[in-house]
Amino acid sequence: MSRNLVLVINPGSTSGKVALFGNGELISEKVIRYTAEEIGAFKSINDQQAFRKIKIDEYLNENDVKKGDIIAVVGRGGLSKPISGGTYLVNKDMLEDLASGEYGSHASNLGASLAQAFADEYGVSAYTVDPVVVDEMHEIARISGLKGIERRSVFHALNSKAAARAILAEQYEKYNVIVAHMGGGISVSAHQYGKVIDVVNGIDGEGAYSPERTGGLPLITFAKKIIEESLSLEQIKKILAGEGGIKSYTGEIDMRIVEEKALAGDMDTKNYLDGMCYQVAKCIGEMAIVLQGNVDVIILTGGISYSAYVVEYLKSYVNWIAHVEVVPGEKEMEALYDGVMRVLNKQEEAQIY
């Protein structure tokens, strides 16, 4: 008898998550970790596909998965062209764009191709859901202030939309919501009746600093640093998203340790933690303006939202705007599964890339 399973694949830079869901429940999940030597043996991310597939095959064998057991495969969406939110069928155009690296190179680019490889084996369809490039921004929000440069919609789309649905369920498309995703990176998004009309794009250097990203910087001062130190584009990217934020001040990126030090009386650490929270609160206020003050709920999500200190700090600044809900951690695997099931249950149409 078929087990009616959905295979969920979420590739990361040095690890990957794989899971099996069935009948609305998580059946099995595994984190597959790779050593630096294993990843370093490949010249490009695309070259890693066969190696990563073998590891997933081993997981499926461990769970005694047969061909008739799988009804769909879904992979995390990667850096493709900007698209609206939703669940997409993997197709040739998507795979070509992801493989080319035209829109950026990241391990998540393998999500669709791995999903397609397994879908071909099992004779089912492959999907992606709400990739990081979801773009539903209003045109006015794209204006940057310098001709030739546009603001981009890049944010934690999958988990941000999943967190909103976790609170509002099928009512998501009927409300105005602000979602602050706080993890290694921080993004804040304004959701108007199910569409994300503006975002604070942390990966491009906007908004609040995070455990390892700078957020918005004083441009003239940073430009002076670039010139004086003859920084390359790669060095600049590394500073903005890897060596900035809390890490640059304290040398630490584990926010549990940062909070412990702050609460133990380390006033410098507390100052930098409070500064991050203060900036996130400002971003939430900015998105409230985007929604013209018509905000039904503010949602805090991501790993940092496990912190009672951070949550209470933010509430003290923003709960006058709207009620604050907390969806701690990230629910990416569940969100990928739920996106596929909305299509299979005919609650929505699969999008075409």
N, C-alpha and C positions, 0 to 999 in steps of 0.2 A: 504493500500500500504506500502511495506517495506521502511524503511528510510535509509537503507544501511549504518548503523553506525558501527564504530570501537570503542570499549571500550578500553581505555588506563588506566593502573593502575601503579602507581609509589609509592611504600611504602617507607617511611622514618622512622627514629627512633622514633620521637615523633609526626609525622604528616604523611599525605599521600596525594598525588594528584590523582584525578580521572577526566577523561575527555571523552567526546564523540566528535568524528570527523565524518564528512560526506561530500562527494563530494569535498575533498580537503580543507575543512574549519573546524575550531574549532566551534562546536555547543554549547558546554557547558563545563565549567571546575570548579572544586571545590577543595579547600584545606581542608582536614579533619584533625582537630587537636585533639590530645589526651592529657589528663592530666597525670601527673606523677603517680597519684594514679591508673588511668586506666591501664597504661602500667605496673606498678609495681605489679599489681595483678596476672601477669602471670610469671611462673617460667622460661619459655624459649620463644624465638621468635616464634618457631613453634606453641606454645600454643595460640598465638595471632590471628591465622588465622580466626577462626570462628567469633571472635569479630570484626575484621576488615572487614570481608565480610558483616556483618550486616550493618555496616556504609555505605558501597558501595551500598548495596541493597536499603537503604534509599534514596541515591542520584539518583539511577535509577528510583525509584518510583516517586521522585520529577519531573523527566523528562519524565514520562509516557512512559518508554521504554517497549516494548512488545517483545515477543520471536522472531518474524520474523524481527525485526528491526536491529538486530546485525548480521554483516557478519564476524567478527573476533574479537578476544580479544588479547591484547598484554600487557605483564607485564615487568617491568624493570628487567633486568638480575641481578643475584646475584653472590655470591662467589662460583663458581663451578670450575671444572678443567679448565686449560688454553685451549682456543679455538680460532680459527680464527674469524675475524670480519664477520658480516653478520646477517641475520635474521634467527632464529632457531625455528623449531617446538618444542614445549614443549613435552617431552616424559618421560617415566617412569625413565630412567637412570638419566636424569637431575633432576627430582623431588627428587629422592633418594639421590643424591649427595648434593643438597641444604638442604634437611632436616637433613642430617647427621652432617652438620657443619664441615665436614672434611677439607674443604678449607677455613673455616672462618665463623663466625656468624655475620650477619647483617640483618636489617629489609628488605633490598632489596632481600634477599633470599626468601621472601614471594611472590615476584612479579609473578614468574612462577606458583606457586601453586594456587594463587588467580585467575590468568588468566585461568588456567585449570578448576577451579571450575565453573567459569562463562561460559566458553566455553562448558562445559558439559551440563549446563542448557539450553544454547541457540542452542546447536547442531552444533557448528562451531569449528574451530581450534584455538588453543592458541599458541602464539609466544613470543619470547624475541628477543631483538635487541642489538647488540654490548655491551655486559656486561663489567663490569670493568676489567674482567680477559682476555679480548681480547689479544691474544699473537701471534704476527706475526714477532717477533724479529729475526734478524740474529743470528746465533749460536755464532759468535764471541762476540756479545753484551752481552751474558749471563755470560761470564767469569768475576768473581768478583775480583780475586787476592788472594783468599784463597781456597784451595782444599776442596771440601765438601759443599761449599756455592756458589749458583748461583744467579745472578741478576734475578729479576722477571719483567715481563711486567704487571704492575698494574697502571692504569691511568684513566683519565676521558674519556674513549673510546667513549661512546655514544655521549656526547656533542662535543668532539674534532672532530670526524668524521662528525657530523652534521654541525659544523661550517665550515669545509672544503667544504662540499657539498653546503652549503649556498652561498659560494663565487664562487665555480667552477662548481656546478651543475653536469651534466653528464660528464664533463671533469675531474672530481676528479681523475680518474684512469690514467690520462695522464700527471700528473704534480707531482713535488716534493714540499712538503709543510711542514712548521714547524708550529705547533699549540701550543700556550701557554694558558692553561686553568688556570685562576686565580680566586679562590674562597676561601672558608675556608681552602682548601688544594690547592696546586699548582702542576701541572704536565705539562711537555713539551714533545712533541712527534714529531718524524721525520716520515713523510708519503711519501713513495716512490711508486708512481704509484698505490695508493690506499691501500698499505700495510704499517702498522706502524712498521718499522724495528728496532727502538730503542726508549726508553722513559727515561725521568728523573722521577723516581718513588718516588714521595714525601711521600707516605704512608710508605715506607721502610726506610725513612730517607735520601733520596738522594736530591740533588739540593737545590733550594732556600727555605728560611724560608717563612712562610705564616702567616696569621693572628693568627693561633694557632698551627702550626707545626714547628718543629725545622729545617727541612731540614738537610743537611749534617753538622755534628759536628766534631771537632777535636777528634779523637777516643781515644787517650791516656788519654786526660783530662776527657772525658766522662766516660771512663772505671774506672778511679780513683774515680769519683763521685759515680759510682755504688757500688764499693767496700766499700768506706768510709761510705756510707749511707745505705748499705745492702739492696739495692733496689730489689724488686721482679720484675719478668717479667711484671706483670700487671702494676706496678708502672712505669716501664721504658716505656711501651707503652703509658701510660697516659701523660708522659712528652713529648715524641716525637710527639704525635698527640693529643693535647688537652691543654697542658700547655706551649707550646713553642712559638717561633716566636714573632710577635708583642705583643701578650698577655703577654708574659714573661717580656717584656721591659716596656710596658705602662699600662698593666692591661685591655686593651681594645681590642675587636675583631671586632667591627663595623668599617669598613674601612672608612665609611663616616665621622664618628667622628674623626678618626685618621687624615684624610686629612684636616678637618676643623681646628684642632689644629695646624697641621703643617703649613698651610697657614696663620694662625693667628699669627705666630711668635714663636711657641713652638719649639725651635731648636732641643731639644732632640727627640721629636716625629718626626720631619722632618728627622732627621738623620736615625732613624730606618725605616721610610718609604722609604727613598732613598736607604738604605741598601738592603731592600727586592727587590726593582726594579733593583738594580745593580746585585743582584744574579740571578734574572730571566733573565736578559740580558745575563749573562754568560752562562746560560743553553741553551738559544737560539743559542748562538755561538757554544756551544758544539754540538747541533743537526745539525748545518750547516756543521761541520766537518764530521759528520756521512753521510751526503748527498754529501760529497766531494765538497762543495761549489756550487753545482748545485741546487739552491733554487729558485723556481718560485714565492713564496709568503709566507709571515709570517702572521699568523692570531692570534690575541689576542681575547680571549673570557672569559666567566665567569663573575661573578658579579663585580669583581674589574675592569674589562675593561670598566665599565661605567665612571671611573675616568679619566677625561681629563688630570690630572696631571700625573698619572701613564702611560697613553698611550704616552704622549709627552716625558716623561723621557725615556721610552723604545725605542721609535723611534729614539731619539738622539744617542742611542748606536747601534742600529741594522739595521737602514734603508739603510746602505751601503751594507748589505748582500742581501736584497731583499725588494720589496715593502711591506708595512705593511697595512693589512686590519683589521678592528675591527668588531667583531660580539658580542656585549655586552650581558651579562646575559647567561642563559642556556636555550636551546630549547629542553629539554629532551622529553617532551610530544609530540611535533611535530616530533622529531626524531624517536620515537617509532612508531608513526602512519605512517610516511614516509617509514620506514623499512618494515612494513607489506604491504603497498600499492605497493612497488616495487615487492613483491612476487605475490600479487593478480593480478597485471597488467602484470605479466610474464616478468618483466625487469630483474629479477634474480631468481635463484632457492632457495627455502628454504633449509637451512642447517640442517643436522641431527646430534644431539649431540652424 
